Amino acid sequence: MGSKLVSSAVRLLLLGFIAFLFYYGDRLHVGFDYPHKGLFDNVYVRLAKGCILVLIVIELLRCYYYGVVKNPKPPKLLGNIATLIVPIVGLLVTIEIVFMCISQSQEGGLTLASHIWFERYWPPMVGDYRDTPKVDTVGKKNVFVLGDSFTSGHGLKSADERYGNILAEKLGTKEYVTYNLGISGSDTRDEYARLVKFGKKPDVLILQYFPNDIEKVARDHGLVPAGFEPYSDLPRAVQSLFIKSYLLNYLYWQFPHGNFAPFDTYARTAYGTPAIINDHLSDLNKFITYAQENNCRFYVVMFPFSHNIEKTAVYVKPVVDFFQRNNVPILNVGTLMGDIAPNDRVVGRNDGHASALVNQRVGDALFRLMQSNPGTSQMPSANKQLNAN
């Protein structure tokens, strides 16, 4: 019996070391590499973690069985502690494994549940884009839908629910082929760089705009948003547990952290500072010039903060005025959301991206805008109309 207890203890130590490598391997410069790591949580890695945890519980039960149950003279205090702890550990491991299978979209894609969500719902992908390979494109007009997470469909379980896909369906495939060039986290400069780098030229260019697109320009001028640092509101000793554990990570993100007030002040400052806004408008003017040089129709879709449409309108007024001065057709999504309940505007409680209902309205309205305003690449004096004042 003693030898069995010792062998179980040795196996428990070895399994514990393997579990450490799975959860904290980064501290030893050990990790797992797979496609889109950082966005996806690989199902096979989760399966391996679950198996290791199950084996650890089995060895704990073996230790308890040979050390307490089969021991003719078990230490009373140690036996009572083991009787209490072993079932609790088994229960927690079971719950942890269950939460390895739970997905939930989250605003910034920071959570473990959101990484599961991305793996489960984001594909198919073409390179970095959430899109399908295009076939039968000869002789058709190219429609580029360019933007950030609102364009890529963050939080939407089906890519067909995105406003770009809805527009593509209405345009049909006989004359048009629609490319979704949305990547989460993109800003104006990144979007323009990707547009130029893309291997095709558009006949129709749709640029999606969001109020945080000004952040890189503002940072160049020394203005940085006072964002919330995840897990900083937890005691340092337990932070890593909430980062690594699927159960604790999920529970942590069910509660609000940080607040919107700092960004409100930041946005008002960024959009209200002449040097910042003029540099930003200069970046946006590149799209107008690109449309002129490539003789393509150009439209702008402006998404607001869903929880405060009115404040968004105040922030981005210089951008709206700029596009209007340059005769660029604009779709203001805020005007399409007013009659929708706040909870129905977004994809979920932890994700403020536009819901399928909002995307449906945007796709419909964008199609109507394109029909009523065919657009033009000949927008006069674009380079002379940058100043926001």
C-alpha positions as CSV (number, residue, x, y, z in Angstrom):
1,M,0.0,0.0,0.0
2,G,2.9,2.4,0.8
3,S,4.5,1.8,-2.6
4,K,1.2,2.6,-4.3
5,L,0.8,5.8,-2.4
6,V,4.4,6.8,-3.3
7,S,3.9,6.0,-7.0
8,S,0.7,8.0,-7.1
9,A,2.5,10.9,-5.4
10,V,5.3,10.8,-8.0
11,R,2.8,10.7,-10.9
12,L,0.9,13.6,-9.2
13,L,4.1,15.6,-9.2
14,L,4.9,14.8,-12.8
15,L,1.3,15.7,-13.9
16,G,1.5,18.9,-11.9
17,F,4.7,19.9,-13.8
18,I,3.0,19.2,-17.1
19,A,0.0,21.2,-16.0
20,F,2.4,24.1,-15.1
21,L,3.8,23.9,-18.6
22,F,0.3,24.1,-20.1
23,Y,-0.8,27.1,-18.0
24,Y,2.4,28.9,-17.1
25,G,4.8,27.7,-19.8
26,D,5.4,31.3,-20.9
27,R,7.4,31.8,-17.7
28,L,9.8,29.1,-19.0
29,H,9.6,30.3,-22.6
30,V,7.5,27.3,-23.5
31,G,4.4,27.7,-25.6
32,F,2.1,26.3,-28.2
33,D,2.0,27.7,-31.7
34,Y,-1.0,27.4,-34.0
35,P,-2.7,29.5,-36.7
36,H,-4.1,32.8,-35.4
37,K,-2.8,32.3,-32.0
38,G,-3.8,35.2,-29.8
39,L,-7.2,35.3,-31.5
40,F,-8.2,31.6,-31.4
41,D,-8.0,29.2,-28.5
42,N,-7.1,25.9,-30.0
43,V,-9.5,23.1,-29.2
44,Y,-6.8,20.5,-29.0
45,V,-4.8,22.5,-26.5
46,R,-7.9,22.8,-24.4
47,L,-8.5,19.1,-24.7
48,A,-5.0,18.4,-23.5
49,K,-5.4,20.7,-20.6
50,G,-8.7,19.0,-19.6
51,C,-7.1,15.6,-19.8
52,I,-4.2,16.6,-17.6
53,L,-6.6,18.0,-15.0
54,V,-8.6,14.8,-15.0
55,L,-5.5,12.7,-14.5
56,I,-4.5,15.0,-11.6
57,V,-7.9,14.4,-10.0
58,I,-7.5,10.6,-10.5
59,E,-4.1,10.6,-8.8
60,L,-5.5,12.8,-6.0
61,L,-8.2,10.2,-5.5
62,R,-5.7,7.4,-5.5
63,C,-3.6,9.2,-2.9
64,Y,-6.7,9.7,-0.8
65,Y,-7.8,6.1,-1.2
66,Y,-4.4,4.6,-0.2
67,G,-3.5,7.3,2.3
68,V,-6.8,7.6,4.2
69,V,-9.4,5.1,3.2
70,K,-7.2,2.0,3.1
71,N,-4.8,3.2,5.8
72,P,-5.5,1.3,9.1
73,K,-4.2,4.3,11.1
74,P,-4.8,7.4,9.0
75,P,-3.7,10.7,10.6
76,K,-7.0,12.1,11.9
77,L,-6.4,15.8,11.1
78,L,-4.8,15.2,7.7
79,G,-7.6,12.7,6.9
80,N,-10.3,15.2,7.7
81,I,-8.6,17.9,5.6
82,A,-8.2,15.5,2.7
83,T,-11.8,14.4,2.9
84,L,-12.8,18.1,2.6
85,I,-10.3,19.2,0.0
86,V,-10.3,16.3,-2.5
87,P,-14.1,16.5,-3.4
88,I,-13.8,20.3,-3.7
89,V,-10.8,20.0,-6.0
90,G,-12.7,17.4,-8.1
91,L,-15.7,19.7,-8.3
92,L,-13.6,22.8,-9.3
93,V,-11.8,20.8,-12.0
94,T,-15.1,19.6,-13.4
95,I,-16.4,23.2,-13.5
96,E,-13.1,24.4,-15.0
97,I,-13.4,21.8,-17.8
98,V,-17.0,22.8,-18.5
99,F,-15.9,26.4,-18.9
100,M,-13.3,25.4,-21.4
101,C,-16.3,24.7,-23.7
102,I,-18.2,28.0,-23.1
103,S,-17.8,30.8,-25.6
104,Q,-18.8,34.4,-25.2
105,S,-17.9,37.4,-27.4
106,Q,-16.3,40.2,-25.6
107,E,-15.6,43.9,-26.6
108,G,-11.9,43.7,-26.9
109,G,-11.4,40.0,-27.4
110,L,-9.4,39.8,-24.2
111,T,-11.1,36.9,-22.5
112,L,-10.5,33.2,-22.7
113,A,-14.2,32.7,-23.5
114,S,-13.9,35.2,-26.4
115,H,-10.9,33.2,-27.8
116,I,-13.1,30.1,-27.8
117,W,-15.8,32.2,-29.5
118,F,-13.4,33.3,-32.3
119,E,-12.3,29.7,-32.9
120,R,-15.8,28.5,-33.1
121,Y,-17.5,31.2,-35.2
122,W,-14.9,33.3,-37.0
123,P,-13.8,31.0,-39.8
124,P,-13.6,30.8,-42.8
125,M,-10.8,33.2,-43.3
126,V,-8.7,34.3,-46.3
127,G,-5.4,35.4,-44.9
128,D,-6.2,37.8,-42.1
129,Y,-9.7,38.6,-43.3
130,R,-12.9,36.9,-42.3
131,D,-14.0,36.2,-45.8
132,T,-14.4,33.5,-48.4
133,P,-12.3,32.9,-51.4
134,K,-13.7,34.7,-54.5
135,V,-14.3,32.8,-57.7
136,D,-15.8,33.8,-61.0
137,T,-14.6,37.4,-60.7
138,V,-13.8,38.2,-64.3
139,G,-15.6,41.2,-65.7
140,K,-17.3,42.0,-62.4
141,K,-17.0,45.2,-60.4
142,N,-15.0,45.0,-57.2
143,V,-16.7,46.3,-54.0
144,F,-14.3,46.9,-51.1
145,V,-15.9,47.1,-47.6
146,L,-13.0,48.4,-45.5
147,G,-13.0,48.9,-41.8
148,D,-12.4,47.6,-38.3
149,S,-14.2,45.1,-36.1
150,F,-17.6,46.5,-37.1
151,T,-16.9,45.6,-40.6
152,S,-15.3,42.2,-39.8
153,G,-18.4,41.3,-37.8
154,H,-17.1,41.1,-34.2
155,G,-19.7,39.3,-32.1
156,L,-21.8,38.1,-35.0
157,K,-21.8,34.3,-35.2
158,S,-22.4,34.2,-38.9
159,A,-20.5,36.4,-41.4
160,D,-23.7,36.6,-43.4
161,E,-25.2,38.8,-40.7
162,R,-22.6,41.6,-41.4
163,Y,-23.8,44.8,-43.2
164,G,-21.2,44.1,-45.9
165,N,-22.6,40.7,-46.6
166,I,-26.2,42.1,-46.6
167,L,-25.1,44.7,-49.1
168,A,-23.4,42.1,-51.2
169,E,-26.5,40.0,-51.3
170,K,-28.6,43.0,-52.5
171,L,-26.0,43.9,-55.1
172,G,-26.0,40.3,-56.3
173,T,-23.1,38.3,-57.8
174,K,-24.0,38.9,-61.5
175,E,-22.2,42.2,-61.7
176,Y,-20.4,42.6,-58.4
177,V,-17.9,40.8,-56.2
178,T,-17.6,42.1,-52.7
179,Y,-14.5,41.8,-50.6
180,N,-14.7,42.3,-46.8
181,L,-11.5,44.0,-45.7
182,G,-12.4,44.5,-42.0
183,I,-9.8,43.7,-39.3
184,S,-10.5,44.2,-35.6
185,G,-8.4,47.0,-34.1
186,S,-7.7,48.8,-37.4
187,D,-7.5,52.6,-37.5
188,T,-7.5,55.0,-40.4
189,R,-3.8,54.7,-41.2
190,D,-3.9,50.9,-41.0
191,E,-6.9,50.7,-43.2
192,Y,-5.3,52.9,-45.9
193,A,-2.1,50.8,-45.8
194,R,-4.1,47.6,-46.3
195,L,-6.2,49.2,-49.1
196,V,-3.0,50.1,-51.0
197,K,-1.4,46.8,-50.3
198,F,-4.4,44.7,-51.4
199,G,-3.8,43.0,-54.7
200,K,-6.9,44.4,-56.5
201,K,-8.4,47.9,-57.2
202,P,-12.0,48.7,-56.2
203,D,-14.8,50.1,-58.4
204,V,-16.7,50.9,-55.2
205,L,-14.9,51.7,-52.0
206,I,-16.8,51.8,-48.7
207,L,-14.9,53.1,-45.6
208,Q,-16.3,52.3,-42.2
209,Y,-15.4,54.8,-39.5
210,F,-15.5,54.6,-35.7
211,P,-14.6,57.3,-33.1
212,N,-11.4,55.5,-31.9
213,D,-9.9,55.8,-35.4
214,I,-8.2,59.0,-34.3
215,E,-6.1,57.3,-31.6
216,K,-2.8,56.8,-33.4
217,V,-2.8,60.4,-34.6
218,A,-3.6,61.6,-31.1
219,R,-0.8,59.4,-29.8
220,D,1.7,61.1,-32.2
221,H,0.7,64.4,-30.5
222,G,1.2,62.9,-27.0
223,L,-2.5,62.3,-26.2
224,V,-3.1,58.8,-25.0
225,P,-6.5,57.5,-23.6
226,A,-6.5,56.5,-20.0
227,G,-7.7,53.0,-20.6
228,F,-8.4,50.3,-17.9
229,E,-5.6,47.8,-17.3
230,P,-7.3,44.4,-17.2
231,Y,-7.0,42.5,-13.8
232,S,-5.4,45.6,-12.2
233,D,-8.3,45.7,-9.8
234,L,-7.4,42.3,-8.4
235,P,-4.8,41.5,-5.7
236,R,-1.5,40.8,-7.5
237,A,-1.2,37.4,-5.9
238,V,-4.4,36.1,-7.7
239,Q,-4.2,38.0,-11.0
240,S,-2.5,35.1,-12.9
241,L,-5.2,32.7,-11.7
242,F,-7.9,34.9,-13.2
243,I,-5.9,35.2,-16.4
244,K,-5.3,31.5,-16.8
245,S,-8.4,29.8,-15.4
246,Y,-11.3,29.6,-17.7
247,L,-13.8,29.6,-14.8
248,L,-12.3,32.6,-13.0
249,N,-11.6,34.5,-16.2
250,Y,-15.3,34.1,-17.2
251,L,-16.6,35.2,-13.8
252,Y,-14.3,38.2,-13.7
253,W,-15.5,39.6,-17.0
254,Q,-19.2,39.2,-16.1
255,F,-18.8,42.4,-14.0
256,P,-18.1,45.9,-15.3
257,H,-14.5,47.2,-15.1
258,G,-13.4,50.7,-15.8
259,N,-15.8,53.4,-17.1
260,F,-16.5,55.5,-20.1
261,A,-15.8,58.9,-18.6
262,P,-12.0,59.0,-19.3
263,F,-12.6,58.2,-23.0
264,D,-15.3,60.8,-23.2
265,T,-12.8,63.4,-22.0
266,Y,-10.1,62.0,-24.3
267,A,-12.3,62.0,-27.4
268,R,-13.5,65.6,-26.9
269,T,-9.8,66.6,-26.5
270,A,-8.6,64.7,-29.5
271,Y,-11.3,65.8,-31.9
272,G,-11.2,69.3,-30.5
273,T,-7.4,69.9,-30.9
274,P,-6.7,71.6,-34.3
275,A,-3.3,69.9,-34.8
276,I,-4.7,66.4,-34.1
277,I,-7.9,66.7,-36.1
278,N,-6.2,68.3,-39.1
279,D,-3.6,65.5,-39.2
280,H,-6.5,63.0,-39.0
281,L,-8.4,64.7,-41.8
282,S,-5.2,64.6,-43.8
283,D,-5.1,60.8,-43.4
284,L,-8.8,60.6,-44.4
285,N,-8.2,62.8,-47.4
286,K,-5.9,60.0,-48.8
287,F,-9.0,57.9,-49.3
288,I,-10.6,60.7,-51.4
289,T,-7.5,61.1,-53.4
290,Y,-7.3,57.3,-53.9
291,A,-10.9,57.2,-55.1
292,Q,-10.2,60.0,-57.6
293,E,-7.0,58.4,-58.9
294,N,-8.7,55.0,-59.3
295,N,-12.0,56.4,-60.6
296,C,-14.0,54.5,-58.0
297,R,-17.2,55.4,-56.1
298,F,-16.5,56.3,-52.5
299,Y,-18.9,56.0,-49.5
300,V,-18.4,56.3,-45.7
301,V,-20.3,54.4,-43.0
302,M,-20.0,56.0,-39.6
303,F,-20.8,53.7,-36.6
304,P,-21.4,55.4,-33.2
305,F,-20.9,54.2,-29.6
306,S,-24.1,52.3,-29.3
307,H,-24.6,53.3,-25.7
308,N,-24.3,57.0,-26.4
309,I,-25.2,58.0,-29.9
310,E,-25.5,61.7,-29.0
311,K,-21.9,62.0,-27.6
312,T,-20.5,60.3,-30.7
313,A,-22.2,62.9,-33.0
314,V,-20.4,65.6,-31.0
315,Y,-17.0,63.9,-31.3
316,V,-17.0,63.2,-35.0
317,K,-18.6,66.3,-36.2
318,P,-15.3,67.6,-37.7
319,V,-15.0,64.4,-39.7
320,V,-18.6,64.5,-40.9
321,D,-18.2,68.1,-41.9
322,F,-15.0,67.2,-43.8
323,F,-16.6,64.5,-45.8
324,Q,-19.7,66.6,-46.5
325,R,-17.5,69.5,-47.8
326,N,-15.9,67.0,-50.2
327,N,-19.2,65.6,-51.4
328,V,-18.6,62.1,-50.0
329,P,-21.9,60.3,-49.3
330,I,-22.2,59.4,-45.6
331,L,-24.3,56.8,-43.9
332,N,-24.8,57.9,-40.2
333,V,-25.6,54.6,-38.5
334,G,-26.7,56.5,-35.3
335,T,-29.9,57.6,-37.2
336,L,-30.8,54.0,-37.8
337,M,-30.5,52.9,-34.1
338,G,-32.6,55.4,-32.2
339,D,-35.8,53.3,-32.0
340,I,-33.9,50.1,-31.0
341,A,-33.6,49.3,-27.3
342,P,-30.0,49.7,-26.1
343,N,-29.6,46.0,-25.3
344,D,-30.8,45.1,-28.8
345,R,-28.3,47.4,-30.5
346,V,-25.3,45.3,-29.4
347,V,-24.3,41.6,-29.8
348,G,-24.1,40.8,-26.1
349,R,-23.8,42.1,-22.5
350,N,-20.0,42.0,-22.8
351,D,-19.7,43.2,-26.4
352,G,-20.8,46.6,-27.6
353,H,-20.5,45.8,-31.3
354,A,-23.5,46.3,-33.6
355,S,-26.1,43.5,-33.4
356,A,-27.4,41.6,-36.3
357,L,-30.5,43.8,-36.4
358,V,-28.3,47.0,-36.7
359,N,-26.2,45.4,-39.4
360,Q,-29.3,44.5,-41.3
361,R,-30.5,48.1,-41.2
362,V,-27.0,49.3,-42.2
363,G,-26.8,46.9,-45.1
364,D,-30.3,48.0,-46.4
365,A,-29.6,51.7,-45.9
366,L,-26.2,51.5,-47.6
367,F,-27.7,49.8,-50.6
368,R,-30.4,52.5,-50.8
369,L,-27.7,55.2,-50.5
370,M,-25.7,53.7,-53.4
371,Q,-28.8,53.5,-55.5
372,S,-29.9,57.1,-54.8
373,N,-26.4,58.6,-54.8
374,P,-24.1,56.8,-57.3
375,G,-21.2,58.7,-56.0
376,T,-18.3,60.1,-58.0
377,S,-14.6,60.0,-57.9
378,Q,-14.5,63.6,-59.2
379,M,-14.8,65.4,-55.9
380,P,-13.5,68.9,-56.4
381,S,-10.8,70.6,-54.3
382,A,-10.4,67.7,-51.9
383,N,-6.9,68.6,-51.0
384,K,-7.9,72.2,-50.2
385,Q,-10.6,71.3,-47.7
386,L,-8.7,69.8,-44.8
387,N,-8.9,72.4,-42.1
388,A,-11.5,71.6,-39.5
389,N,-11.9,75.2,-38.3
